[in-house]
Amino acid sequence: MSQRNDSASQTKPKSTIHKPGRFYKVHRYLGNKHKTKPSRISEHSKTYLARIAHDERYRYRSSAKMRLQHLRSALEILEPGAFARYVHLFGVDEPMQALLDQLDPVEEPVKKKKTKAQMLRLVKKLSEDKKFKYLRNLAWKMSDASKEERDTFNDWALTLLDDVWRPEFQRVINQHPFGDPKKKQLELMNRPLTKVPFSTKERKYVEGLLSLLMRTSESVARRPWPQKELCSFDDPHARPDDEAKANQVRKIRQGMEKDEHCLDELRKRIEHAWPDHNKDLGVHRLSITDLIDRVRALDEEVVGIPLLPSTACIKYIIKIVNKAYPLEVRSPADKRCAMPSDLKKEFRARLRRMSLYDNWRATNPPDSECFSDYVPKNS
């Protein structure tokens, strides 16, 4: 009986092996050798951790590095099970994942490539049609190889095919270009803004619009956030008016969070030339016109005197972005940027207003003071 149990335990797969997912990467980077799965904690503790996670995530919303540093500090304070729960509540977004990949890259196992002799022995056992499909799939997998390696393989593959399938493989060679076009396009779309081949005027427009958005984001961040009520719906002593206040505060905070999501969405569409529509949930579903209108309305509300230009001006700059991002180089004939004179005049006026805004912020005004109070005295 004991031998049977021993053999069963040996064949049982290990459940302690974790795949390198986003939460596992955080624990691995922080050197957390304890449990990485959230433990069962009381609802009161879970609510308390969720409130802290929400506030700290907002506090460090501008820096993935600071969010990771915050989790390192939390690791020293919380118990292992509570910390694992806190990581899930805090969340690991795409910027944090990208930073983790840079700071703590995980080496993938290297697969041994089959030698030409091994492939030759395998190909000889196949029928002519299966031989063609096998060599075609190998050719497709060599999209990232050098042109010399691809040409050498293609010449060798042609010698293995008969007169019927050799023209078919030659057609594959002619139709499949050197390099992966989808991967190349993705690399171009994910370049930093400094690598995009804008002309001097175009870059001034794009970076100027992003600077205006940054000032609007700063004004939005200065708004006082309503504090969450400490009462819980599970508390038997909670009064109905306490629950109504908690619901009202939650609704206000959700609206403020949506405002910030709209700002982030518009900035990302400018920085990465996102399309006009997306099938994701939330603000991602807004068309570019609706998104701009919401952000401009928010800008007028929090700044008092709007910093952002008109919707037509913003859409023109986004049109420049959509045109330049897919390009690797620009031809001499494509260097001109003929923005209409009325939009150009409007945009320059907004940049001058941005300089006035910076002067106002340099005075370190209290949160109760608005930019609109400062402009009439100093314009």
C-alpha positions as CSV (number, residue, x, y, z in Angstrom):
1,M,0.0,0.0,0.0
2,S,2.8,2.4,0.9
3,Q,4.6,1.7,-2.4
4,R,1.3,2.5,-4.3
5,N,1.0,5.8,-2.5
6,D,4.6,6.7,-3.2
7,S,4.2,6.1,-6.9
8,A,1.0,8.1,-6.9
9,S,2.7,11.0,-5.2
10,Q,5.5,10.9,-7.7
11,T,3.2,11.0,-10.8
12,K,1.0,13.8,-9.3
13,P,1.8,17.1,-10.9
14,K,3.1,19.8,-8.7
15,S,0.6,22.4,-7.8
16,T,3.1,24.8,-6.3
17,I,4.5,25.8,-9.7
18,H,3.2,29.2,-10.7
19,K,3.1,30.5,-14.3
20,P,4.8,33.9,-14.7
21,G,1.6,35.9,-14.6
22,R,1.3,39.5,-13.6
23,F,0.8,38.9,-9.9
24,Y,3.5,36.3,-9.8
25,K,5.9,38.7,-11.4
26,V,5.3,41.2,-8.6
27,H,6.0,38.7,-5.9
28,R,9.0,37.4,-7.7
29,Y,10.4,40.9,-8.2
30,L,9.8,41.9,-4.6
31,G,11.5,38.7,-3.4
32,N,8.4,37.5,-1.6
33,K,9.1,33.9,-0.8
34,H,5.8,33.4,1.1
35,K,2.4,32.5,-0.2
36,T,1.3,34.4,-3.3
37,K,-2.3,33.4,-3.2
38,P,-4.8,35.7,-1.3
39,S,-5.8,34.3,2.0
40,R,-9.3,34.4,3.4
41,I,-9.7,37.5,5.5
42,S,-12.7,39.2,7.2
43,E,-14.9,41.5,5.1
44,H,-14.0,44.4,7.3
45,S,-10.3,43.8,6.6
46,K,-11.0,43.3,2.9
47,T,-12.9,46.6,2.8
48,Y,-10.1,48.4,4.7
49,L,-7.4,47.0,2.3
50,A,-9.6,47.9,-0.7
51,R,-9.9,51.5,0.5
52,I,-6.2,51.9,1.0
53,A,-5.4,50.2,-2.4
54,H,-7.8,52.6,-4.2
55,D,-6.4,55.7,-2.5
56,E,-2.7,54.7,-3.0
57,R,-3.3,53.7,-6.6
58,Y,-4.7,57.1,-7.3
59,R,-1.9,58.8,-5.3
60,Y,0.8,57.1,-7.5
61,R,-1.2,57.1,-10.7
62,S,1.4,59.0,-12.7
63,S,4.4,56.5,-12.1
64,A,4.5,52.8,-12.4
65,K,7.9,52.9,-10.6
66,M,6.3,54.5,-7.6
67,R,3.5,52.0,-7.6
68,L,6.0,49.2,-7.4
69,Q,7.8,51.0,-4.6
70,H,4.6,51.3,-2.7
71,L,4.0,47.5,-3.0
72,R,7.5,47.0,-1.6
73,S,6.6,49.1,1.4
74,A,3.3,47.2,1.8
75,L,5.2,43.9,1.8
76,E,7.2,45.0,4.9
77,I,4.0,45.9,6.8
78,L,1.3,43.4,5.9
79,E,1.2,39.7,6.7
80,P,2.0,37.4,3.7
81,G,-1.7,36.4,3.1
82,A,-2.9,39.9,3.5
83,F,-0.2,41.2,1.2
84,A,-1.2,38.8,-1.5
85,R,-4.8,40.0,-1.1
86,Y,-3.6,43.6,-1.3
87,V,-1.7,43.0,-4.5
88,H,-4.9,41.8,-6.1
89,L,-6.8,44.7,-4.8
90,F,-4.1,47.2,-5.8
91,G,-3.9,45.7,-9.3
92,V,-1.0,45.3,-11.8
93,D,-1.6,47.4,-14.9
94,E,0.2,47.3,-18.3
95,P,2.8,50.0,-17.4
96,M,3.8,48.1,-14.2
97,Q,4.0,44.8,-16.2
98,A,6.3,46.5,-18.8
99,L,8.5,47.9,-16.1
100,L,8.7,44.5,-14.4
101,D,9.8,42.9,-17.7
102,Q,12.6,45.5,-17.9
103,L,13.7,45.2,-14.3
104,D,13.3,41.5,-13.8
105,P,13.1,39.7,-17.2
106,V,12.2,36.0,-17.1
107,E,14.3,33.9,-19.5
108,E,12.2,31.7,-21.6
109,P,13.4,28.1,-22.2
110,V,15.4,27.9,-25.5
111,K,14.0,25.4,-27.9
112,K,16.6,23.4,-29.8
113,K,16.3,23.9,-33.6
114,K,16.2,20.8,-35.7
115,T,19.3,20.3,-37.9
116,K,19.0,20.2,-41.6
117,A,19.8,16.4,-41.5
118,Q,16.9,15.8,-39.1
119,M,14.5,17.8,-41.2
120,L,15.6,15.9,-44.3
121,R,15.0,12.5,-42.6
122,L,11.5,13.8,-41.6
123,V,10.6,15.2,-45.0
124,K,11.6,12.0,-46.9
125,K,8.9,10.1,-44.9
126,L,6.1,12.5,-45.9
127,S,4.0,12.5,-49.0
128,E,4.4,15.3,-51.5
129,D,1.5,17.4,-50.4
130,K,2.4,17.0,-46.7
131,K,6.0,17.8,-47.6
132,F,4.9,21.0,-49.2
133,K,2.8,22.1,-46.2
134,Y,5.6,21.2,-43.7
135,L,8.2,23.3,-45.7
136,R,5.7,26.2,-46.1
137,N,5.1,26.4,-42.4
138,L,8.8,26.4,-41.7
139,A,9.2,29.2,-44.2
140,W,6.5,31.3,-42.5
141,K,8.2,30.8,-39.1
142,M,11.3,32.4,-40.5
143,S,9.8,35.8,-40.8
144,D,12.2,37.3,-38.3
145,A,15.3,35.6,-39.8
146,S,17.8,37.4,-41.9
147,K,17.3,37.6,-45.7
148,E,20.3,35.4,-46.2
149,E,18.9,32.7,-43.9
150,R,15.5,32.8,-45.6
151,D,17.0,32.6,-49.1
152,T,19.2,29.6,-48.1
153,F,16.3,27.8,-46.7
154,N,14.0,28.5,-49.6
155,D,16.7,27.3,-52.1
156,W,17.1,24.1,-50.1
157,A,13.3,23.5,-49.8
158,L,12.8,23.9,-53.6
159,T,15.3,21.0,-54.2
160,L,13.1,18.7,-52.0
161,L,9.9,19.2,-53.9
162,D,8.8,17.7,-57.2
163,D,7.7,19.5,-60.3
164,V,4.1,19.8,-59.1
165,W,4.7,21.4,-55.7
166,R,7.9,23.4,-56.6
167,P,5.9,26.2,-58.4
168,E,3.5,26.3,-55.4
169,F,6.4,26.8,-53.0
170,Q,7.9,29.5,-55.3
171,R,4.5,31.3,-55.1
172,V,4.7,31.2,-51.3
173,I,8.2,32.8,-51.5
174,N,6.9,35.5,-53.8
175,Q,3.8,36.3,-51.7
176,H,5.4,36.2,-48.3
177,P,7.6,39.3,-47.9
178,F,10.7,39.5,-45.9
179,G,9.9,40.2,-42.2
180,D,6.5,40.1,-40.5
181,P,4.5,43.1,-41.7
182,K,2.1,42.9,-38.7
183,K,4.9,42.8,-36.2
184,K,6.7,45.7,-38.0
185,Q,3.5,47.7,-38.0
186,L,3.0,47.0,-34.3
187,E,6.6,48.1,-33.5
188,L,6.0,51.4,-35.4
189,M,2.7,52.1,-33.5
190,N,4.4,51.4,-30.2
191,R,7.3,53.7,-30.7
192,P,7.9,56.6,-28.2
193,L,6.7,59.9,-29.4
194,T,10.3,61.2,-29.9
195,K,10.9,58.5,-32.6
196,V,7.9,59.4,-34.7
197,P,9.0,61.2,-37.9
198,F,7.0,64.4,-37.3
199,S,8.1,67.6,-39.0
200,T,9.2,70.4,-36.8
201,K,5.7,72.1,-36.9
202,E,3.9,68.9,-36.5
203,R,5.9,68.0,-33.4
204,K,5.2,71.4,-31.9
205,Y,1.5,70.9,-32.4
206,V,1.4,67.4,-30.9
207,E,3.6,68.1,-27.9
208,G,1.8,71.4,-27.3
209,L,-1.6,69.6,-27.2
210,L,-0.2,67.0,-24.8
211,S,1.2,69.9,-22.6
212,L,-2.3,71.5,-22.5
213,L,-3.8,68.2,-21.5
214,M,-1.3,67.8,-18.8
215,R,-2.3,71.2,-17.3
216,T,-5.9,70.1,-17.4
217,S,-5.0,66.9,-15.7
218,E,-3.2,68.9,-13.0
219,S,-6.3,71.0,-12.4
220,V,-8.4,67.8,-12.2
221,A,-6.1,66.3,-9.6
222,R,-6.3,69.4,-7.4
223,R,-10.1,68.9,-6.9
224,P,-10.8,67.7,-3.3
225,W,-12.0,64.1,-3.2
226,P,-15.0,63.4,-0.9
227,Q,-14.0,61.1,1.9
228,K,-15.6,57.6,2.0
229,E,-17.9,57.0,4.8
230,L,-16.5,54.5,7.4
231,C,-19.9,52.9,7.9
232,S,-20.4,49.5,6.3
233,F,-23.6,48.0,4.9
234,D,-22.9,44.9,7.0
235,D,-22.8,47.0,10.2
236,P,-26.1,46.4,12.1
237,H,-25.8,49.8,13.8
238,A,-25.6,51.7,10.5
239,R,-28.4,54.2,10.0
240,P,-30.3,54.7,6.7
241,D,-28.9,58.3,6.3
242,D,-25.4,56.9,6.7
243,E,-26.0,54.5,3.9
244,A,-27.4,57.3,1.7
245,K,-24.3,59.4,2.4
246,A,-22.0,56.5,1.5
247,N,-23.9,55.9,-1.7
248,Q,-23.7,59.6,-2.6
249,V,-19.9,59.7,-1.9
250,R,-19.4,56.6,-4.0
251,K,-21.3,58.0,-6.9
252,I,-19.3,61.3,-6.8
253,R,-16.0,59.4,-6.7
254,Q,-17.0,57.2,-9.6
255,G,-17.8,60.3,-11.6
256,M,-14.4,61.8,-10.8
257,E,-12.6,58.6,-11.7
258,K,-14.4,58.6,-15.1
259,D,-13.2,62.1,-15.7
260,E,-9.7,61.0,-15.2
261,H,-10.2,57.9,-17.5
262,C,-11.4,60.3,-20.2
263,L,-8.3,62.4,-19.9
264,D,-6.0,59.3,-19.9
265,E,-7.9,57.9,-22.9
266,L,-7.5,61.1,-25.0
267,R,-3.8,61.3,-24.1
268,K,-3.2,57.7,-25.1
269,R,-5.0,58.1,-28.4
270,I,-2.7,61.0,-29.2
271,E,0.5,59.3,-28.0
272,H,-0.1,56.0,-29.8
273,A,-2.5,57.0,-32.7
274,W,-5.3,54.8,-31.5
275,P,-8.3,54.3,-33.8
276,D,-11.5,56.3,-33.6
277,H,-13.4,53.4,-32.0
278,N,-12.7,50.5,-29.7
279,K,-14.8,47.5,-28.6
280,D,-13.6,47.6,-25.0
281,L,-15.9,48.7,-22.2
282,G,-16.0,52.1,-20.4
283,V,-14.7,55.3,-22.0
284,H,-12.8,53.2,-24.6
285,R,-16.1,52.9,-26.5
286,L,-16.4,56.7,-27.0
287,S,-15.8,58.1,-30.5
288,I,-13.0,60.6,-30.7
289,T,-15.5,63.5,-31.1
290,D,-17.5,62.5,-28.0
291,L,-14.2,61.9,-26.1
292,I,-12.9,65.4,-27.0
293,D,-16.2,67.0,-26.1
294,R,-16.2,65.4,-22.7
295,V,-12.6,66.4,-22.0
296,R,-13.2,70.0,-23.2
297,A,-16.3,70.3,-20.9
298,L,-14.2,69.0,-18.0
299,D,-11.4,71.5,-18.9
300,E,-13.9,74.4,-18.8
301,E,-15.3,73.2,-15.5
302,V,-12.1,72.7,-13.5
303,V,-9.9,75.5,-15.0
304,G,-12.7,78.1,-15.4
305,I,-11.1,79.5,-18.5
306,P,-10.5,76.6,-20.9
307,L,-7.0,75.7,-21.9
308,L,-7.8,73.2,-24.6
309,P,-8.5,74.4,-28.2
310,S,-11.7,73.6,-30.1
311,T,-12.7,70.2,-31.1
312,A,-11.8,70.9,-34.7
313,C,-8.3,71.9,-33.8
314,I,-7.8,68.8,-31.6
315,K,-9.1,66.6,-34.3
316,Y,-6.7,68.1,-36.8
317,I,-3.7,67.4,-34.6
318,I,-4.9,63.8,-34.1
319,K,-5.2,63.5,-37.9
320,I,-1.5,64.5,-38.1
321,V,-0.7,61.8,-35.5
322,N,-2.6,59.1,-37.3
323,K,-0.8,60.0,-40.5
324,A,2.7,60.1,-39.1
325,Y,2.7,57.1,-36.7
326,P,2.7,54.3,-39.3
327,L,5.6,55.9,-41.2
328,E,9.2,54.9,-40.5
329,V,10.7,57.8,-42.6
330,R,9.2,60.8,-44.3
331,S,9.7,61.8,-47.9
332,P,10.8,65.4,-48.6
333,A,7.4,66.1,-50.3
334,D,5.6,65.1,-47.1
335,K,7.3,67.6,-44.8
336,R,4.7,70.3,-45.0
337,C,1.9,70.8,-42.5
338,A,-0.7,73.2,-43.7
339,M,-2.9,73.8,-40.6
340,P,-5.7,76.2,-41.4
341,S,-4.9,79.8,-40.3
342,D,-7.9,80.1,-38.0
343,L,-7.0,76.9,-36.1
344,K,-3.3,77.9,-36.0
345,K,-4.2,81.3,-34.5
346,E,-6.5,79.6,-31.9
347,F,-3.8,77.1,-31.0
348,R,-1.1,79.7,-30.5
349,A,-3.5,81.6,-28.2
350,R,-4.0,78.5,-26.1
351,L,-0.2,78.0,-25.8
352,R,0.1,81.6,-24.6
353,R,-2.7,81.0,-22.1
354,M,-0.7,77.9,-20.9
355,S,2.3,80.1,-20.2
356,L,0.0,82.3,-18.1
357,Y,-1.3,79.2,-16.3
358,D,2.3,78.1,-15.5
359,N,2.9,81.5,-14.0
360,W,-0.2,81.2,-11.8
361,R,0.8,77.7,-10.6
362,A,4.3,79.0,-9.8
363,T,2.7,81.1,-7.1
364,N,1.5,77.9,-5.4
365,P,-2.1,79.0,-5.1
366,P,-4.5,77.3,-2.6
367,D,-6.8,74.7,-3.9
368,S,-9.7,77.0,-3.4
369,E,-8.3,79.5,-5.9
370,C,-9.2,79.1,-9.6
371,F,-7.2,80.1,-12.7
372,S,-10.1,82.2,-13.9
373,D,-9.6,84.5,-10.9
374,Y,-6.0,85.0,-11.9
375,V,-6.4,85.7,-15.6
376,P,-8.3,89.1,-15.5
377,K,-5.6,90.6,-13.3
378,N,-2.6,89.4,-15.3
379,S,-3.7,89.1,-18.9
